[in-house]
Amino acid sequence: MHKTKFFRLTLAAAATLAATPVFAHPSLVTAKPAANAIVAPTNKIDLVFDEKIMPANTRMQLMMTSMPGMTGHAPMKMPISVMMGKDGKSVMLMMKKPLTTGGYELRWMASGDDKEVVSGKYAFKVK
């Protein structure tokens, strides 16, 4: 008798969980330049997320964190243009001029269909 009741409760719980919508949050799956990469001067950064992101809740900020010959300077915000890809999962950051030699940090914020904002950051260097 107890086994049947336990089985029914387990089955009911599983059915409830299966019917509950799962809200995933977007994650950055690829970036070019990649995290911790050392790259040649570039005027473009490409990001791809694992799900569509909402343009209204998407923010990108590129900071220069180190520069040869200048120790201890504060991070400098770099001017960028942000373009969303047609697939809704990709983002391209464009700069008018290639990035100069130094260290950079890309900070991003995005949300998916559930509108909950997630954020991340990663660093790379330009040689």
Phi, psi and omega in degrees: 000317181293324180295321180294317179295318178298317179298316179297317179296319179295317179296319179295318179295318179296319179296321179295315180295322180294329181276347181281128179293141179261125179256105177270160177246146181295143176234143175285120183256328175217149177215141176226111002294152181278166177301135177067012179284156171242117189234164173287162178308136182220154175243021183213140173232129180247131178236143176228129179258164183277355176209167178297141179245154183273117180305324182295335182251017182257128179226138178231140178218128178249125181242134170274120186256342177209150181219135180303136177080359180230089180277143174074015178281152179290149176304142180247129178287131181262139178288131180221157168246139182245129178234131177276142176283157180297335180283349180080353181254344185249150180225137176241129174256130181240142175242147180296325180234152176300146177296141179273170180304131179156185178257144183226153174229126176259124178250133180227152173224138180203162174221155177260206181299331182281355176067008175278124185280131173241159182218165178195174177203157174205159184246153172208169180234149173250128182270000000 
